Amino acid sequence: MSPRSPISFASSAAPVFVTGSAGHVGANLVRRLLEDGVRIRVLLRQEDNNEGLDGLEVERAYGDIRDLDATRQAIEGCQGVYHVAAKVSTIDGTGAHRREVYECNVLGTRNVLKAARECDAGRVVVTGSFSAVGHDLDDPSAPSDETMQFYPMERTMPYERSKALVEHECWRAAAAGQDVVVATCCAVVGGADFFPSRLGRTLCDYTDGKLHAFVDGGFEFVAARDIVDGHLLCMRKGRSGEKYIFSSEYKTISDILDLYEDVSGIPRPRRRIPASLMYVFSEAASFYLSRVHPDFPQRFTPGAIRLLKKRRHANLNKAKSELGYRPTSIRDAVQEAYAFHYHQRKAITNPLAKRPRSNGAAQAEHAAPDPRSHLAADGGAS
Ligand SMILES: NC(=O)c1ccc[n+]([C@@H]2O[C@H](COP(=O)([O-])OP(=O)(O)OC[C@H]3O[C@@H](n4cnc5c(N)ncnc54)[C@H](OP(=O)(O)O)[C@@H]3O)[C@@H](O)[C@H]2O)c1
């Protein structure tokens, strides 16, 4: 099969297919596609929390990406696929957990790619993870670009390994002629966070005064609106068989707490726990909780601390020069997240917390240029 050129969805009657649409990235992507007038079909699991889609005009198909037949039926008649779904996890977990991560992420991606191929559904944009991008082994904080291979010889999380294998599925499909692009995502900050995400939960716990200390270290963070732009750019302009890294800014955990203090007015914790000390504690806690209280949310898992300790940075040159990607700011993204959890989820209940305007984006203090103008100027996002 020869790769097809990306299509313009605005002029196409066929719906675009989106997996993972109730999740943090998916809910933001779906909202943006709807704003752009795109017809959408989503794949949902009936029994799960699909609040992120409530009230939205989308076609709903039900099924699990581990089920090839259900995925094929759901994709039939669509043009263009955003495969966002994954089992996101930062724990080692039990054997059953690791199997779920593998099957949802690796076999699920294989199924989505196969179904898209068989249904002639055109380009598939797959959401990748920065944790599956390699780094300089002698200097992990040196900026990584798309050429750096995931290093499998050190301790990594099952999720990280699975996302490296997800890419492998993509490159295999691309080598066989399928039109596939990977949009590599960093830690997401922003609104439409219905589950909520780990960062969203941490923000709410922070305002409730439940955070008494912080772990040092840092990572690349991406505003939800930026990773959505990244997906649209990959669909419209990405080269098949390539991946593009999308981040907004590198931030330390201390930087993030400064932003939380700014948006909420609640003073931040000052006590810093060295990551190596916290690591020892988290190993024991995570081992116990994963087995005895598997549903208890774990904030600082050994895997998350390993990532923070590396202080990884991203090189965005490829996305900027090839796709015209222009990242916005994490400050605005934190404001959007805060407004969402305050107004929509009503999860910020501390009477001392500032009341944000109803739309976090509107609260951004500086008059930033419309981050999406580069898409609009080019004929509208597809
Ligand atoms: N959030 C981040 O910081 C981050 C960072 C790097 C990469 N990413 C990547 O970004 C993508 C989206 O992440 P997210 O943060 O939006 O995750 P999320 O909020 O946990 O949402 C994941 C979505 O995937 C769906 N899903 C999982 N397994 C499925 C299956 N077997 N069949 C059908 N649907 C399934 C979930 O459906 P249910 O609701 O039914 O479970 C959920 O809607 C993922 O590919 C992830 O690897 C995210």
Ligand as a Chemical Component Dictionary entry (heavy atoms), coordinates in Angstrom:
data_LIG
# 
_chem_comp.id                   LIG 
_chem_comp.type                 NON-POLYMER 
_chem_comp.pdbx_formal_charge   0 
_chem_comp.three_letter_code    LIG 
# 
loop_
_chem_comp_atom.comp_id 
_chem_comp_atom.atom_id 
_chem_comp_atom.alt_atom_id 
_chem_comp_atom.type_symbol 
_chem_comp_atom.charge 
_chem_comp_atom.model_Cartn_x 
_chem_comp_atom.model_Cartn_y 
_chem_comp_atom.model_Cartn_z 
_chem_comp_atom.pdbx_ordinal 
LIG N1  N1  N 0  -0.605  12.405 30.125 1  
LIG C1  C1  C 0  0.704   12.454 29.978 2  
LIG O1  O1  O 0  1.397   13.129 30.747 3  
LIG C2  C2  C 0  1.357   11.684 28.851 4  
LIG C3  C3  C 0  2.763   11.760 28.710 5  
LIG C4  C4  C 0  3.359   11.069 27.662 6  
LIG C5  C5  C 0  2.581   10.350 26.771 7  
LIG N2  N2  N 1  1.223   10.298 26.938 8  
LIG C6  C6  C 0  0.447   9.508  25.971 9  
LIG O2  O2  O 0  -0.704  10.260 25.607 10 
LIG C7  C7  C 0  -1.788  9.369  25.345 11 
LIG C8  C8  C 0  -2.991  9.794  26.136 12 
LIG O3  O3  O 0  -2.664  9.840  27.497 13 
LIG P1  P1  P 0  -3.671  10.455 28.545 14 
LIG O4  O4  O 0  -2.859  11.144 29.569 15 
LIG O5  O5  O -1 -4.754  11.177 27.854 16 
LIG O6  O6  O 0  -4.217  9.118  29.200 17 
LIG P2  P2  P 0  -5.557  8.885  30.000 18 
LIG O7  O7  O 0  -6.118  10.166 30.492 19 
LIG O8  O8  O 0  -5.281  7.798  30.985 20 
LIG O9  O9  O 0  -6.534  8.319  28.877 21 
LIG C9  C9  C 0  -6.249  7.123  28.216 22 
LIG C10 C10 C 0  -7.446  6.742  27.393 23 
LIG O10 O10 O 0  -7.115  5.527  26.700 24 
LIG C11 C11 C 0  -8.215  4.651  26.813 25 
LIG N3  N3  N 0  -7.804  3.256  26.762 26 
LIG C12 C12 C 0  -6.820  2.656  27.469 27 
LIG N4  N4  N 0  -6.768  1.344  27.186 28 
LIG C13 C13 C 0  -7.738  1.123  26.269 29 
LIG C14 C14 C 0  -8.189  -0.036 25.598 30 
LIG N5  N5  N 0  -7.625  -1.232 25.810 31 
LIG N6  N6  N 0  -9.217  0.077  24.708 32 
LIG C15 C15 C 0  -9.801  1.287  24.493 33 
LIG N7  N7  N 0  -9.419  2.421  25.114 34 
LIG C16 C16 C 0  -8.400  2.333  25.990 35 
LIG C17 C17 C 0  -8.815  4.964  28.169 36 
LIG O11 O11 O 0  -10.128 4.507  28.165 37 
LIG P3  P3  P 0  -10.872 4.106  29.544 38 
LIG O12 O12 O 0  -11.365 5.401  30.086 39 
LIG O13 O13 O 0  -11.946 3.210  29.058 40 
LIG O14 O14 O 0  -9.868  3.442  30.430 41 
LIG C18 C18 C 0  -8.685  6.480  28.202 42 
LIG O15 O15 O 0  -9.778  7.081  27.568 43 
LIG C19 C19 C 0  -1.279  7.970  25.661 44 
LIG O16 O16 O 0  -0.905  7.345  24.462 45 
LIG C20 C20 C 0  -0.070  8.207  26.548 46 
LIG O17 O17 O 0  0.864   7.172  26.428 47 
LIG C21 C21 C 0  0.596   10.949 27.954 48 
# 
loop_
_chem_comp_bond.comp_id 
_chem_comp_bond.atom_id_1 
_chem_comp_bond.atom_id_2 
_chem_comp_bond.value_order 
_chem_comp_bond.pdbx_ordinal 
LIG N1  C1  SING 1  
LIG C1  O1  DOUB 2  
LIG C1  C2  SING 3  
LIG C2  C3  SING 4  
LIG C2  C21 DOUB 5  
LIG C3  C4  DOUB 6  
LIG C4  C5  SING 7  
LIG C5  N2  DOUB 8  
LIG N2  C6  SING 9  
LIG N2  C21 SING 10 
LIG C6  O2  SING 11 
LIG C6  C20 SING 12 
LIG O2  C7  SING 13 
LIG C7  C8  SING 14 
LIG C7  C19 SING 15 
LIG C8  O3  SING 16 
LIG O3  P1  SING 17 
LIG P1  O4  DOUB 18 
LIG P1  O5  SING 19 
LIG P1  O6  SING 20 
LIG O6  P2  SING 21 
LIG P2  O7  DOUB 22 
LIG P2  O8  SING 23 
LIG P2  O9  SING 24 
LIG O9  C9  SING 25 
LIG C9  C10 SING 26 
LIG C10 O10 SING 27 
LIG C10 C18 SING 28 
LIG O10 C11 SING 29 
LIG C11 N3  SING 30 
LIG C11 C17 SING 31 
LIG N3  C12 SING 32 
LIG N3  C16 SING 33 
LIG C12 N4  DOUB 34 
LIG N4  C13 SING 35 
LIG C13 C14 SING 36 
LIG C13 C16 DOUB 37 
LIG C14 N5  SING 38 
LIG C14 N6  DOUB 39 
LIG N6  C15 SING 40 
LIG C15 N7  DOUB 41 
LIG N7  C16 SING 42 
LIG C17 O11 SING 43 
LIG C17 C18 SING 44 
LIG O11 P3  SING 45 
LIG P3  O12 DOUB 46 
LIG P3  O13 SING 47 
LIG P3  O14 SING 48 
LIG C18 O15 SING 49 
LIG C19 O16 SING 50 
LIG C19 C20 SING 51 
LIG C20 O17 SING 52 
# 
